[in-house]
Amino acid sequence: MTSRSHRLALGATALATVFLLSAAPMPAVNNLSGPVPPAENQKLAHDIMRDIVAIHSVHDVGTKQVADTMVKYLKAGGFTDADIHEIGDPKYPHQMNVVVRLKGKGKAKPILYICHMDVVEAKASDWSKPPFTLTEEGDYFYGRGTSDMKDQDAAAAASLIRLKKEGTVPDRDIIIAFTADEEVGLEQDGPAWLLKAHRDLVDASLVINPDGDSGEIVNGKRMDFDIETSQKTYVTFTFEVRNKGGHSSEPRPDNAITQLAEGLVKLSHYKFPFTLNPTTRLYFQKMSQFETGQRRKDMLAVARAKPDLAAAARLAEDVPLNAILHSTCTATMLSGGHQENALAQLATATVQCRIMPNETPDQTRATLAKIVGPGIAVKPVAFVVSAPESPPAPALFASVEKVAHSMWPGVPVIPTMAAGASDSIFTRNAGIPSYGISGAWIDIHDIRAHGRDERREKGAFYQSVEFDYRLMKELSAVK
């Protein structure tokens, strides 16, 4: 993810937090049963993951070797040069993308899967196992990328190859873009560059982004299956105070550090207005079925067309729920002064904001400037990409529920808004409805993406491969 501030980096999601029944951590859940692919396809998915986990595809190294490996497997699976494009921005030759297409009957515009191939760094000295080797131990696969998201790269590739080998001709094309540099998200970010330079290769009516785990396990039980339909926009500002400084023996009221600190205190007390959208309304409506008493009443009250603000305030006392009820801004870094016996001539703070999809960075900057008052300059750090909500479309939800219930009967399918960001922001910004959907399940007490000894439970991995295969068939059929 773009400087992996997204979902898995956040830890347990808001929904998962609701299900925490005790403060004591539970042991990791193993081998919750579910359908898996045929043995041949399992081996293919395993081998792809093994080979790409072994590649050190961090930002400074790039994704070219992973791209070459994916092309090798795709060609062995029956795809031709005409079906596959291995391309990248010429300015960044080590950052490559692979776009592969299973051609259909042309009855509708294609569906597009976006799957990033890069990972965050992992130091061998921090791990108990080699991070860039797929290690199989007990019920788990260990290695960097086994849950973010080389496992899902392998699952998507193996599923598409299975369809190809079966001779499937879907009603519409299925495209997978295996992409570069999502974790850093500079101008060479794969989907952003492809949409700008090669829109024809990835143009679609619908995007599926398997970056993350849709299934959540709590206290040994499958609790919910999430569809991410919306994301907050990631915006960073600097607060800056400048003055002439002076000698510390002659302090003055216009101390730059003090003035900045006062502004940050004002920010800490400010609460952005509560804002609901179709995703969060439906989320609270569905979540209420798991609650009782006042909490259930509050969830139903905020799900109304005109949300109850007192109910929202009570729910916002829960930190993860607060994050999806309104925009948030918080100070994350602080700097000031140049010598201990001198008054600071410059004091700065970095303020990280996550704003609701219907709000703009300019609106947020204006609000921050009003909060802190004159004397503190509020400046955006970089260009920001914002994107609208992808509507929780009934037809899509029905298709996902059909596939999910064919594998895990009765699990509730719930829309979510991510407080972080992913590559879906680029496809949404380009006008393509995009949904975060993965067949992987995660124990919310054992989230290790970006962390030490990252791992994926074996059964969960193979079930995610089967899920991708079934979902591709379902979504590529024109009804």
VOGU-3710 file (C-alpha; in Angstrom, 3 decimals, decimal comma):
1> mtsrshrlal> 0,000/0,000/0,000  0,944/3,481/-0,576  3,415/3,801/2,252  1,567/0,948/3,743  -0,739/3,002/5,778  -3,506/0,745/4,826  -5,723/-1,765/6,369  -3,323/-4,416/7,587  -0,860/-1,836/8,775  -3,664/-0,474/10,908
11> gatalatvfl> -4,009/-3,751/12,818  -7,499/-5,056/13,530  -10,161/-3,233/11,574  -13,044/-1,421/13,146  -15,342/-4,335/12,518  -12,954/-6,800/14,049  -12,610/-4,684/17,145  -16,318/-4,903/17,782  -15,949/-8,646/18,127  -13,186/-8,612/20,737
21> lsaapmpavn> -14,894/-10,486/23,512  -12,054/-10,417/25,999  -8,853/-8,516/26,600  -6,745/-11,674/26,624  -5,184/-12,570/23,263  -6,285/-15,873/21,818  -3,999/-18,417/20,191  -3,822/-18,379/16,401  -6,598/-20,312/14,711  -5,544/-23,227/12,521
31> nlsgpvppae> -7,258/-25,272/9,844  -10,763/-23,860/9,765  -12,150/-26,013/6,994  -13,394/-24,912/3,603  -13,216/-25,911/-0,077  -9,802/-25,936/-1,747  -8,721/-26,260/-5,390  -7,730/-29,539/-7,065  -4,281/-30,817/-6,107  -2,666/-29,674/-9,368
41> nqklahdimr> -3,880/-26,109/-8,889  -2,854/-26,128/-5,224  0,679/-27,070/-6,250  0,747/-24,334/-8,877  -0,381/-21,694/-6,376  2,148/-22,959/-3,842  5,007/-22,881/-6,336  4,189/-19,380/-7,554  4,091/-18,075/-3,992  7,320/-19,907/-3,138
51> divaihsvhd> 9,168/-18,382/-6,080  7,960/-14,809/-5,652  8,382/-14,726/-1,860  12,037/-15,562/-2,523  12,439/-12,308/-4,490  13,513/-9,215/-2,569  11,010/-6,899/-4,274  11,284/-3,881/-1,981  11,137/-0,344/-3,378  14,880/0,088/-3,910
61> vgtkqvadtm> 15,158/-3,239/-5,766  11,900/-3,143/-7,707  9,469/-5,684/-9,119  11,089/-6,696/-12,403  12,202/-10,117/-11,197  8,740/-10,870/-9,807  7,216/-9,703/-13,089  9,532/-12,019/-15,049  8,534/-14,912/-12,796  4,827/-14,230/-13,227
71> vkylkaggft> 5,236/-14,118/-17,008  7,033/-17,478/-16,911  4,142/-19,122/-15,067  1,482/-17,466/-17,215  3,123/-18,666/-20,429  3,499/-22,171/-19,021  -0,219/-21,998/-18,236  -1,179/-21,350/-21,847  -1,149/-17,565/-22,182  0,621/-16,152/-25,226
81> dadiheigdp> 2,656/-13,019/-25,867  -0,505/-11,442/-27,256  -2,236/-12,019/-23,891  0,580/-10,680/-21,707  2,180/-7,238/-21,442  5,211/-6,715/-19,231  5,622/-2,952/-19,073  6,760/-0,118/-16,867  7,661/3,545/-16,861  10,956/3,845/-18,808
91> kyphqmnvvv> 12,214/6,211/-16,093  12,052/3,326/-13,600  13,206/0,191/-15,456  13,378/-1,870/-12,258  9,676/-1,248/-11,553  7,712/-3,485/-13,922  4,040/-4,415/-14,225  2,412/-7,445/-15,838  -1,029/-7,203/-17,438  -2,582/-10,498/-18,526
101> rlkgkgkakp> -5,962/-10,982/-20,163  -8,188/-14,038/-20,418  -10,254/-13,167/-23,453  -14,007/-13,544/-23,288  -17,011/-13,182/-25,553  -17,129/-9,401/-25,332  -20,653/-9,244/-23,909  -19,599/-6,554/-21,415  -16,558/-4,524/-20,401  -13,836/-6,513/-18,602
111> ilyichmdvv> -13,338/-7,015/-14,909  -9,899/-6,078/-13,597  -7,950/-7,502/-10,671  -5,127/-5,331/-9,284  -2,427/-7,158/-7,320  0,784/-5,452/-6,206  4,055/-7,388/-6,320  6,227/-5,269/-4,028  6,735/-5,726/-0,295  8,107/-3,752/2,620
121> eakasdwskp> 11,624/-4,436/3,845  12,316/-7,252/6,317  15,611/-7,621/8,169  16,776/-11,185/8,677  18,173/-10,225/12,094  14,643/-9,343/13,248  13,043/-12,602/12,124  13,216/-16,117/13,543  13,087/-17,444/9,952  14,607/-16,165/6,700
131> pftlteegdy> 12,154/-13,500/5,500  12,763/-14,020/1,780  12,326/-17,785/1,790  8,959/-19,525/1,917  9,241/-21,573/5,095  6,612/-24,215/5,840  6,268/-24,918/9,524  3,289/-26,563/11,122  0,077/-25,111/9,707  1,719/-21,990/8,305
141> fygrgtsdmk> 3,649/-20,509/5,408  6,186/-17,950/6,669  7,896/-15,237/4,618  7,642/-11,593/3,653  4,569/-11,179/1,484  2,734/-14,308/2,628  -0,114/-12,070/3,804  0,648/-8,800/1,980  0,190/-9,713/-0,762  2,272/-12,261/-2,664
151> dqdaaaaasl> -0,098/-14,939/-1,423  -2,927/-13,210/-3,263  -0,751/-12,620/-6,340  -0,244/-16,377/-6,455  -3,933/-17,083/-5,788  -5,110/-14,801/-8,597  -2,534/-16,098/-11,073  -3,253/-19,762/-10,301  -6,999/-19,181/-10,622  -6,681/-17,475/-14,003
161> irlkkegtvp> -4,378/-20,250/-15,245  -6,899/-22,845/-14,057  -9,636/-21,123/-16,076  -7,353/-21,025/-19,100  -6,451/-24,698/-18,856  -10,117/-25,617/-18,520  -10,811/-23,823/-21,788  -13,104/-21,274/-20,131  -14,315/-18,451/-22,378  -16,056/-16,007/-20,023
171> drdiiiafta> -18,782/-13,618/-21,127  -16,324/-10,763/-20,665  -12,568/-10,494/-20,415  -10,825/-11,060/-17,099  -7,716/-8,912/-16,670  -5,147/-9,128/-13,908  -2,634/-6,317/-13,429  0,303/-7,414/-11,278  1,738/-4,054/-10,329  4,748/-2,204/-8,962
181> deevgleqdg> 5,558/-0,049/-5,968  2,293/0,091/-4,061  4,078/0,171/-0,717  5,827/3,461/-1,495  3,315/4,881/-3,941  5,355/7,413/-5,840  4,640/8,339/-9,447  5,700/4,865/-10,566  2,890/3,200/-8,605  1,628/0,516/-10,980
191> pawllkahrd> -2,116/1,183/-11,348  -1,604/4,951/-11,355  0,943/4,700/-14,176  -1,013/2,101/-16,158  -4,177/4,185/-16,049  -2,245/7,215/-17,254  -0,035/5,588/-19,902  -1,918/2,433/-20,971  -5,575/2,873/-20,056  -6,546/0,579/-22,948
201> lvdaslvinp> -4,823/-2,371/-21,275  -6,618/-2,015/-17,957  -9,888/-0,289/-18,802  -12,713/-2,132/-17,072  -16,189/-1,748/-15,647  -15,228/-3,175/-12,263  -12,045/-3,575/-10,195  -11,372/-6,246/-7,586  -8,448/-5,539/-5,259  -7,496/-8,575/-3,102
211> dgdsgeivng> -5,009/-6,551/-1,032  -6,051/-7,523/2,479  -8,177/-10,124/4,190  -11,934/-10,026/3,736  -12,526/-12,821/6,239  -12,015/-12,165/9,941  -11,636/-14,825/12,610  -12,282/-13,938/16,240  -11,867/-16,308/19,153  -11,723/-19,313/16,845
221> krmdfdiets> -14,823/-18,473/14,793  -15,433/-17,031/11,346  -17,172/-13,777/12,158  -17,617/-11,733/8,991  -16,559/-11,306/5,387  -15,803/-7,702/4,434  -16,119/-5,896/1,118  -14,140/-2,669/1,170  -16,128/-0,128/-0,848  -14,558/3,106/0,270
231> qktyvtftfe> -11,383/4,596/1,694  -10,510/7,745/3,493  -8,124/10,066/1,662  -4,583/10,206/3,027  -3,407/13,842/3,380  -0,342/15,193/5,173  0,165/18,829/6,205  2,950/20,746/7,911  2,264/23,350/10,561  5,004/25,976/10,458
241> vrnkgghsse> 5,842/28,905/12,720  8,681/31,296/11,887  10,042/34,366/13,713  13,304/36,205/14,270  14,359/34,134/17,290  16,816/35,572/19,794  18,712/34,743/22,978  17,144/32,363/25,461  18,024/34,748/28,313  15,423/37,168/26,932
251> prpdnaitql> 12,293/35,095/26,295  9,411/36,704/24,419  5,704/35,911/24,135  6,060/35,098/20,419  8,074/31,917/21,017  7,762/29,790/17,873  7,732/26,494/19,762  5,111/27,688/22,240  2,930/29,096/19,472  3,113/25,820/17,561
261> aeglvklshy> 2,345/23,825/20,710  -0,715/25,945/21,409  -1,941/25,293/17,872  -1,470/21,550/18,280  -3,426/21,584/21,534  -6,283/23,350/19,721  -6,130/20,662/17,027  -6,248/17,893/19,627  -9,514/19,292/21,008  -11,204/19,732/17,637
271> kfpftlnptt> -13,631/17,085/16,384  -14,540/17,019/12,717  -18,289/16,740/12,077  -19,711/13,236/11,979  -20,322/12,137/8,400  -22,049/8,976/7,200  -22,131/7,575/3,679  -23,947/4,583/2,121  -21,106/2,244/3,101  -20,881/3,252/6,750
281> rlyfqkmsqf> -24,677/3,404/7,157  -25,006/-0,141/5,861  -22,012/-1,190/7,969  -23,600/0,026/11,207  -26,967/-1,404/10,223  -25,471/-4,864/9,711  -23,158/-4,598/12,713  -26,064/-3,834/15,030  -27,211/-7,462/14,799  -24,156/-8,499/16,827
291> etgqrrkdml> -24,793/-5,982/19,611  -27,280/-5,495/22,441  -28,543/-2,659/24,599  -27,423/0,928/24,059  -24,693/0,017/21,592  -27,200/-1,713/19,309  -29,554/1,279/19,565  -26,711/3,677/18,769  -25,646/1,742/15,675  -29,183/1,728/14,324
301> avarakpdla> -29,517/5,427/15,153  -26,432/6,469/13,174  -27,524/4,280/10,243  -30,600/6,429/9,664  -30,835/8,909/6,785  -30,393/11,634/9,419  -27,876/10,159/11,878  -28,294/10,704/15,603  -25,243/12,795/16,568  -25,438/11,872/20,262
311> aaarlaedvp> -25,343/8,195/19,290  -22,381/8,867/16,985  -20,526/10,571/19,843  -21,023/7,537/22,070  -19,806/5,163/19,351  -16,808/7,427/18,663  -15,470/6,622/22,126  -14,375/3,357/20,473  -11,155/4,393/18,671  -11,582/2,246/15,522
321> lnailhstct> -15,238/3,278/15,151  -14,253/6,917/15,641  -11,988/6,558/12,598  -14,885/5,719/10,285  -17,380/8,240/11,665  -15,586/11,383/10,509  -12,340/12,864/9,242  -9,406/12,840/11,638  -6,149/14,803/11,844  -3,374/14,167/14,328
331> atmlsgghqe> 0,196/15,346/14,881  2,773/12,685/14,098  6,165/14,480/14,038  7,592/17,577/15,697  10,704/19,702/15,172  11,893/23,076/16,459  14,901/25,111/17,409  18,566/24,929/16,513  20,464/25,440/19,777  19,646/25,138/23,460
341> nalaqlatat> 20,458/28,766/24,323  18,645/30,284/21,345  14,983/30,996/20,756  13,665/28,944/17,875  13,408/30,719/14,539  11,429/27,790/13,101  9,111/25,198/14,636  7,261/22,621/12,546  4,857/19,761/13,040  3,685/17,068/10,663
351> vqcrimpnet> -0,052/16,498/10,809  -1,487/13,380/9,246  -5,148/13,509/8,147  -7,526/10,816/6,960  -10,484/12,573/5,408  -13,869/11,245/4,384  -14,405/10,464/0,683  -16,837/13,354/0,200  -14,409/15,960/1,582  -11,458/17,594/-0,177
361> pdqtratlak> -7,893/18,387/0,918  -8,542/22,102/0,332  -11,546/22,018/2,656  -9,462/20,245/5,276  -6,579/22,721/4,975  -9,004/25,618/5,412  -10,469/23,968/8,521  -7,026/23,394/10,030  -5,987/26,993/9,366  -9,129/28,198/11,140
371> ivgpgiavkp> -8,513/25,882/14,102  -4,913/26,971/14,762  -5,432/30,634/13,886  -3,050/33,214/12,397  0,677/32,808/12,781  0,767/29,108/11,944  1,133/28,323/8,239  -0,678/25,159/7,129  0,863/23,609/4,024  0,091/20,363/2,175
381> vafvvsapes> 3,155/18,133/1,903  2,483/16,592/-1,511  -0,068/16,102/-4,262  -3,045/14,129/-3,011  -5,161/11,591/-4,871  -8,727/11,415/-3,633  -11,477/9,115/-4,795  -15,220/8,719/-4,387  -16,942/5,868/-2,646  -17,716/2,829/-4,770
391> ppapalfasv> -21,384/2,207/-4,071  -22,262/-0,992/-2,185  -24,055/-2,232/-5,321  -26,687/-4,913/-4,574  -25,788/-7,005/-7,644  -22,105/-7,148/-6,678  -22,904/-7,965/-3,067  -25,261/-10,721/-4,193  -22,502/-12,250/-6,326  -19,934/-12,085/-3,530
401> ekvahsmwpg> -22,410/-13,514/-1,016  -23,204/-16,343/-3,416  -19,529/-17,309/-3,688  -18,719/-16,731/-0,010  -21,724/-18,764/1,156  -20,836/-21,571/-1,255  -17,606/-21,902/0,693  -18,450/-20,694/4,208  -22,223/-20,969/4,652  -23,957/-18,234/6,583
411> vpviptmaag> -21,010/-15,898/7,114  -22,262/-12,279/7,111  -20,988/-10,151/4,218  -20,486/-6,563/5,346  -19,374/-3,372/3,532  -16,509/-1,447/5,102  -14,736/1,854/4,673  -10,980/1,629/5,186  -9,330/4,293/7,313  -6,160/3,751/5,268
421> asdsiftrna> -5,441/3,690/1,548  -4,617/1,200/-1,207  -4,237/1,104/-4,970  -8,036/1,186/-5,239  -7,794/4,931/-4,758  -6,269/5,251/-8,232  -8,855/3,131/-10,005  -11,701/4,895/-8,187  -10,172/8,231/-9,092  -10,189/7,056/-12,728
431> gipsygisga> -13,935/6,418/-12,520  -13,891/2,623/-12,157  -15,907/1,205/-9,227  -13,407/-0,713/-7,103  -13,864/-3,186/-4,282  -11,467/-4,727/-1,797  -12,305/-8,438/-1,821  -10,059/-11,336/-0,879  -10,806/-14,957/-0,079  -8,164/-14,947/2,647
441> widihdirah> -9,091/-15,198/6,321  -7,067/-13,781/9,183  -7,145/-14,244/12,941  -7,371/-10,626/14,090  -5,192/-11,420/17,107  -2,380/-12,554/14,811  -1,949/-9,873/12,141  1,681/-9,831/10,989  1,719/-7,998/7,666  4,710/-5,602/7,589
451> grderrekga> 5,855/-7,193/10,814  8,145/-9,897/12,129  7,588/-13,499/11,006  4,774/-12,648/8,605  2,720/-15,732/7,849  -0,386/-17,220/6,244  -2,247/-20,263/7,468  -2,014/-22,971/4,809  -5,694/-23,818/4,702  -6,612/-20,131/4,457
461> fyqsvefdyr> -4,232/-19,719/1,522  -5,628/-22,623/-0,479  -9,199/-21,573/0,275  -8,384/-18,097/-1,045  -7,213/-19,678/-4,302  -10,517/-21,512/-4,649  -12,430/-18,348/-3,774  -10,668/-16,361/-6,516  -11,475/-19,047/-9,068  -15,160/-19,093/-8,124
471> lmkelsavk> -15,444/-15,302/-7,953  -13,787/-14,831/-11,337  -16,299/-17,216/-12,891  -19,212/-15,528/-11,125  -18,290/-11,940/-11,958  -17,301/-12,628/-15,561  -20,736/-14,090/-16,338  -23,180/-11,562/-17,782  -26,613/-12,034/-16,259
//
